[in-house]
């Protein structure tokens, strides 16, 4: 009797994972603890080991599927009879319905011409009742395999999750009741009709310019880009994002860093400006605790955090990730520099663990090394705010009625107006600036 391999809980806050790549095929003999599959969750990729030895009889999920934890993803046969599994797997592969390969490449975009917003969201999220019409009730439901799993192509499963549709309720038009992409769309449109009439707000459809169809390439939204898209959408839809901007004279900071760089290098640490911004931010957060808070909407409570875990936005070849530097209040500038360098390097190599990418209380994004003069950062929800650090430029400014050249820097603070008032955000940013403009004073209060 084959044993189920379940998707384990990979971290405390992780509820699902995306199957990126199977490392073994059906019919392959696997050893205990042998890497079985690559799974992406919370912006990191992990290899799941096989919990026991045997033959991989069946993959229950496909590459690109997003699977909740504790869901069976494969069947492994530990018995002696498992030696016959390769032939069975080959026969099963030849008998696979051809339309699965076709539908796998179908565009997963939820935007279609002449459709309303309600059609691409959960149609029941706003309290709309499900229609009890016989057209849905009388049609056959999706077919299932011998393990009770609904037969559906991967693209259909993905689309069903995005639309908030229970795929078990979707009538399948493929062989043996297999659910296809068009089945999910038709079901969602039928269910969404009452909500669509109430909403009446159109989406922004995408249309290919006539005659340019061959000059476009369509790829499924998956992997790290899917995670980034979900997080950015959550930030935009949940937080009431507002911006305050100011500038700082960092001439003294530039000189201090230049003076300390040789000592840091002697300790084997490359000293950037970021550790100083971390310390200045920490001291400002202590004075303005609301900026270090989160909103627990389910409980109707504001969560004031008495710890200081600062996230740092890092651009990688695969996309944006936000490693977290924990307990900033307990670390020196040199210790922060070493940890920042380590996590940035491992982020770009894709070697961070899920725990290292979660639990921030505030975030910082620095685009100075990219030449960015000014940005409007996206809040890393559920944080209340994020600080944008930009390019240091020598500019003419007026000091004591004289025009002088100073090292100047723009800072931007995106904040959730549900938690932080505009005056409070402005004063917080000024607090950060006062410290980086006088870094020696800042270091007096540092660990």
VOGU-3710 file (C-alpha; in Angstrom, 3 decimals, decimal comma):
1> xxxxxxxxxx> 0,000/0,000/0,000  1,637/3,294/-1,068  2,272/5,900/1,596  1,356/9,537/1,172  4,041/12,212/1,253  2,566/15,351/2,814  3,733/18,912/2,301  5,125/19,690/5,768  4,814/22,916/7,727  7,966/24,708/6,617
11> xxxxxxxxxx> 7,693/27,659/9,006  5,270/28,957/11,596  3,510/31,435/9,313  3,623/29,379/6,112  0,266/27,999/4,971  1,099/26,890/1,432  3,957/26,221/-0,948  4,424/26,267/-4,711  5,797/23,146/-6,361  8,726/24,446/-8,394
21> xxxxxxxxxx> 10,506/21,329/-9,600  10,270/17,583/-9,105  13,751/16,149/-8,541  12,682/12,538/-9,173  10,271/10,983/-11,642  7,463/8,487/-11,294  8,921/5,003/-11,082  12,237/6,198/-9,631  13,663/4,512/-6,561  14,197/7,042/-3,762
31> xxxxxxxxxx> 16,177/6,753/-0,552  15,090/8,143/2,775  16,066/11,835/3,078  16,815/12,021/-0,658  15,723/15,413/-2,098  12,308/14,824/-3,614  10,936/18,170/-4,758  11,749/21,881/-4,727  9,102/24,019/-3,036  8,914/27,804/-2,857
41> xxxxxxxxxx> 7,347/29,474/0,139  7,736/32,956/1,582  10,187/33,845/-1,176  12,647/31,046/-0,511  13,176/27,720/-2,209  13,657/24,581/-0,132  14,294/20,967/-1,095  11,957/18,542/0,638  13,542/15,185/1,501  11,701/11,911/1,112
51> xxxxxxxxxx> 10,361/10,779/4,515  10,932/7,130/3,635  12,579/4,887/1,041  10,759/3,185/-1,810  9,507/3,836/-5,321  7,760/7,055/-6,289  4,513/5,626/-7,615  2,595/8,822/-8,276  3,008/12,575/-8,184  -0,231/14,035/-6,863
61> xxxxxxxxxx> 0,661/17,632/-7,712  2,358/19,226/-10,677  5,054/21,834/-11,053  3,421/25,234/-10,667  0,702/24,006/-8,305  0,240/25,980/-5,078  -0,458/23,460/-2,330  -1,652/23,978/1,282  0,452/22,405/4,019  -0,461/18,866/5,087
71> xxxxxxxxxx> -1,668/18,138/1,544  -0,549/14,844/-0,065  1,902/15,594/-2,867  3,146/12,113/-3,803  2,749/8,382/-3,192  5,754/6,207/-2,350  5,566/2,409/-2,246  7,846/0,812/0,329  6,878/-2,777/-0,517  8,951/-5,306/-2,450
81> xxxxxxxxxx> 6,363/-5,245/-5,228  7,320/-1,660/-5,913  9,930/-2,865/-8,391  7,164/-3,105/-10,977  6,291/0,550/-10,545  8,471/1,932/-13,384  6,513/0,018/-16,017  3,229/1,122/-14,469  4,385/4,710/-14,366  5,414/4,597/-18,030
91> xxxxxxxxxx> 2,040/3,189/-19,026  0,256/5,851/-17,015  2,311/8,575/-18,681  1,355/7,311/-22,150  -2,313/7,264/-21,172  -2,298/10,823/-19,786  -4,902/13,056/-21,474  -3,236/15,245/-24,117  -5,149/18,345/-23,159  -3,263/18,602/-19,852
101> xxxxxxxxxx> -0,110/19,563/-21,722  -2,064/22,031/-23,790  -3,785/23,701/-20,853  -0,596/23,916/-18,813  0,661/26,627/-21,142  -2,571/28,589/-21,213  -2,401/32,156/-20,000  -3,349/32,454/-16,330  -4,124/36,157/-16,406  -7,398/36,996/-14,717
111> xxxxxxxxxx> -7,955/40,003/-16,969  -10,332/39,413/-19,843  -11,975/42,023/-22,071  -15,451/43,209/-21,079  -15,408/41,540/-17,664  -16,074/43,214/-14,348  -13,908/43,317/-11,250  -16,220/40,977/-9,396  -15,530/38,268/-11,946  -11,860/38,068/-11,036
121> xxxxxxxxxx> -12,280/38,114/-7,271  -13,991/35,829/-4,820  -17,609/36,482/-5,788  -18,820/35,813/-2,245  -16,285/37,985/-0,381  -18,700/40,890/-0,110  -21,516/38,810/1,291  -23,220/37,985/-1,997  -25,207/34,763/-1,806  -24,453/31,827/-4,028
131> xxxxxxxxxx> -27,136/31,388/-6,652  -29,164/28,256/-6,125  -30,082/27,896/-9,784  -30,464/24,395/-11,195  -27,935/25,118/-13,942  -25,109/24,500/-11,467  -26,753/21,995/-9,159  -27,858/19,652/-11,914  -24,553/19,477/-13,760  -22,109/16,726/-12,826
141> xxxxxxxxxx> -19,253/17,691/-10,550  -15,583/17,171/-11,255  -14,278/13,636/-11,566  -11,934/12,213/-8,938  -9,130/9,682/-8,973  -8,955/6,592/-6,754  -7,531/8,684/-3,925  -10,500/11,069/-3,985  -8,505/13,923/-5,548  -10,341/16,072/-8,091
151> xxxxxxxxxx> -9,095/15,522/-11,639  -7,975/18,898/-12,982  -5,178/20,304/-15,089  -2,639/22,442/-13,173  -3,669/25,679/-14,873  -7,267/25,075/-13,800  -6,224/24,498/-10,179  -4,174/27,699/-10,209  -7,006/29,761/-11,670  -9,518/28,277/-9,216
161> xxxxxxxxxx> -7,335/29,341/-6,294  -6,992/32,870/-7,663  -10,744/33,191/-8,209  -11,649/31,697/-4,838  -13,510/28,825/-6,503  -13,912/25,399/-4,895  -12,634/23,220/-7,715  -14,590/20,234/-6,387  -17,792/22,104/-7,338  -16,711/22,783/-10,925
171> xxxxxxxxxx> -18,200/20,463/-13,579  -15,364/19,072/-15,672  -15,632/18,833/-19,455  -12,438/16,818/-20,009  -12,007/13,036/-20,080  -13,303/11,342/-16,918  -14,672/14,670/-15,695  -11,267/16,374/-15,668  -11,604/20,105/-14,948  -10,122/22,406/-17,561
181> xxxxxxxxxx> -9,382/26,133/-17,460  -12,503/27,070/-19,395  -14,607/25,078/-16,913  -13,290/27,159/-14,019  -13,880/30,406/-15,878  -17,418/29,456/-16,836  -18,231/28,386/-13,280  -16,765/31,579/-11,775  -18,657/33,784/-14,232  -21,932/32,075/-13,436
191> xxxxxxxxxx> -21,379/32,328/-9,691  -20,263/35,953/-9,922  -23,256/37,243/-11,896  -25,190/38,750/-8,917  -22,065/40,348/-7,456  -21,036/41,659/-10,860  -24,353/43,417/-11,309  -23,938/45,093/-7,925  -20,344/46,122/-8,442  -20,512/47,337/-12,034
201> xxxxxxxxxx> -16,888/48,528/-11,983  -14,828/47,353/-14,995  -11,358/45,884/-14,765  -8,441/46,966/-16,927  -8,370/44,399/-19,745  -5,251/43,575/-21,706  -5,516/43,527/-25,483  -2,714/42,664/-27,870  -2,299/45,263/-30,632  -3,614/43,859/-33,897
211> xxxxxxxxxx> -0,902/42,182/-35,930  1,564/41,876/-33,035  0,395/38,563/-31,589  3,565/36,781/-32,710  5,756/39,364/-30,980  4,454/38,573/-27,506  5,426/35,764/-25,183  3,123/34,601/-22,397  4,391/32,825/-19,306  2,488/31,719/-16,197
221> xxxxxxxxxx> 2,816/33,985/-13,167  4,604/31,650/-10,784  7,563/31,265/-8,479  9,064/34,300/-6,770  7,298/36,716/-9,114  3,917/35,299/-8,022  4,853/35,733/-4,355  6,008/39,307/-4,981  2,789/40,106/-6,857  0,672/38,735/-4,019
231> xxxxxxxxxx> 2,587/40,701/-1,379  2,451/43,942/-3,366  -1,280/43,516/-3,973  -1,872/42,797/-0,292  0,057/45,934/0,635  -1,853/48,083/-1,836  -5,282/46,750/-0,891  -4,891/46,494/2,889  -2,799/49,508/3,930  -3,891/53,134/3,527
241> xxxxxxxxxx> -0,517/54,117/2,115  0,651/57,718/2,468  4,042/59,337/1,869  6,195/61,928/3,597  9,503/63,118/2,093  12,409/65,062/3,552  16,097/65,575/2,900  19,176/65,223/5,068  22,637/66,714/5,060  24,808/63,627/5,523
251> xxxxxxxxxx> 28,179/65,294/5,089  29,242/64,317/8,612  28,015/60,751/8,102  30,022/60,406/4,895  33,134/61,591/6,727  32,523/59,270/9,696  32,032/56,224/7,500  35,180/57,050/5,552  37,074/57,285/8,824  35,724/53,981/10,168
261> xxxxxxxxxx> 36,046/51,923/6,967  39,686/50,899/7,551  38,898/49,720/11,087  35,904/47,748/9,826  37,996/46,196/7,058  40,600/45,206/9,640  37,803/43,310/11,375  36,863/41,667/8,068  33,664/43,691/7,590  32,676/45,923/4,683
271> xxxxxxxxxx> 31,068/49,044/6,154  28,179/50,557/4,190  25,815/53,346/5,207  23,014/50,943/6,084  24,094/50,092/9,669  23,977/53,804/10,517  20,479/54,113/9,069  19,435/51,054/11,045  20,648/52,668/14,272  19,043/56,028/13,502
281> xxxxxxxxxx> 15,772/54,276/12,663  15,914/52,233/15,861  16,254/55,338/18,009  13,370/57,029/16,195  11,175/53,933/16,588  11,755/53,999/20,334  10,432/57,553/20,425  7,490/56,829/18,096  6,256/53,306/18,970  3,213/53,576/16,694
291> xxxxxxxxxx> 5,542/53,354/13,686  6,739/50,001/15,062  3,220/48,577/15,265  0,832/46,459/13,196  -2,923/46,210/12,877  -4,534/42,868/13,708  -7,786/43,364/11,825  -9,225/39,981/12,782  -8,870/40,750/16,491  -9,575/44,470/16,131
301> xxxxxxxxxx> -6,347/45,303/17,961  -3,228/47,414/17,433  -0,082/45,389/18,133  2,697/47,472/19,685  5,994/45,650/19,241  8,639/45,920/21,929  11,220/44,310/19,687  13,004/45,818/16,715  13,270/43,486/13,731  14,114/45,529/10,640
311> xxxxxxxxxx> 13,520/44,131/7,165  15,831/45,132/4,323  14,626/45,063/0,717  17,159/43,260/-1,477  17,036/43,114/-5,274  18,047/39,712/-6,640  18,129/38,215/-10,122  14,934/36,334/-9,252  13,133/39,330/-7,748  12,691/41,265/-4,518
321> xxxxxxxxxx> 13,197/39,623/-1,112  13,173/41,142/2,378  15,530/39,458/4,856  15,000/40,469/8,476  17,709/41,695/10,859  16,417/40,773/14,309  17,026/42,576/17,605  18,689/45,616/16,066  18,678/47,229/19,515  21,061/44,544/20,800
331> xxxxxxxxxx> 23,746/44,872/18,102  26,600/47,267/17,433  27,112/49,073/14,147  29,871/46,630/13,256  27,693/43,615/14,104  24,864/45,040/12,024  27,222/45,619/9,102  28,420/42,015/9,197  24,882/40,595/9,415  23,547/42,857/6,673
341> xxxxxxxxxx> 26,380/41,824/4,348  25,789/38,147/5,103  22,033/38,232/4,549  22,259/40,316/1,395  24,771/37,857/-0,077  22,686/34,814/0,857  19,508/36,487/-0,396  21,081/36,895/-3,829  22,150/33,250/-3,760  18,658/32,119/-2,695
351> xxxxxxxxxx> 19,982/30,551/0,501  17,851/32,263/3,146  15,504/30,218/5,317  11,789/31,095/5,632  12,316/32,323/9,202  14,891/34,835/7,957  12,271/36,391/5,670  9,472/36,924/8,157  8,710/38,739/11,383  9,807/42,289/10,559
361> xxxxxxxxxx> 8,443/45,185/12,617  9,662/47,896/10,212  11,469/47,841/6,867  14,100/49,827/4,996  14,677/49,917/1,260  17,858/51,426/-0,146  18,175/52,291/-3,825  21,161/54,592/-3,459  23,547/52,115/-5,046  21,212/51,928/-8,053
371> xxxxxxxxxx> 21,263/55,682/-8,573  17,681/56,215/-7,430  16,994/59,824/-6,444  13,499/59,253/-5,044  10,974/56,410/-4,642  7,545/55,753/-3,119  8,223/52,480/-1,251  5,598/49,768/-0,873  4,916/48,870/2,776  5,950/45,353/3,727
381> xxxxxxxxxx> 2,617/44,495/5,350  1,758/43,973/8,132  4,428/46,557/9,035  3,129/50,083/9,608  5,811/51,819/7,553  8,909/51,533/5,383  11,821/53,958/4,999  13,263/54,679/1,563  16,967/55,618/1,470  18,213/57,171/-1,750
391> xxxxxxxxxx> 21,343/58,386/-3,516  23,794/60,641/-1,704  24,633/63,568/-3,985  26,811/66,617/-3,508  24,523/69,625/-4,034  24,732/73,377/-3,445  22,841/74,426/-0,310  22,628/77,596/1,759  24,408/77,553/5,133  24,769/80,786/7,127
401> xxxxxxxxxx> 23,731/82,814/4,078  26,475/81,234/1,977  26,165/78,692/-0,807  28,228/75,620/-0,007  28,541/72,099/-1,392  27,139/69,445/0,955  26,426/65,711/0,729  22,618/65,583/0,516  20,158/62,705/0,642  16,411/62,324/0,122
411> xxxxxxxxxx> 14,464/60,089/2,505  10,891/58,891/1,949  8,607/57,271/4,493  5,581/55,282/3,323  3,213/54,721/6,233  -0,163/53,161/6,912  -2,446/56,080/7,737  -4,739/53,770/9,695  -2,010/53,502/12,326  0,247/56,518/11,890
421> xxxxxxxxxx> -0,928/60,113/11,581  0,736/62,482/9,147  2,237/64,665/11,874  3,628/61,630/13,655  5,176/60,311/10,437  6,766/63,684/9,704  8,227/63,954/13,212  9,501/60,378/13,017  11,325/61,102/9,778  12,802/64,290/11,256
431> xxxxxxxxxx> 14,024/62,220/14,207  15,843/59,874/11,832  17,348/62,823/9,971  18,583/64,569/13,110  20,524/61,455/14,035  22,147/60,808/10,684  23,023/64,491/10,341  24,870/64,267/13,666  26,128/60,663/13,642  28,382/61,144/16,673
441> xxxxxxx> 25,336/62,019/18,771  23,559/58,997/17,289  26,413/56,694/18,280  26,219/57,927/21,874  22,885/56,143/22,103  23,964/53,066/20,140  24,848/49,668/21,569
//
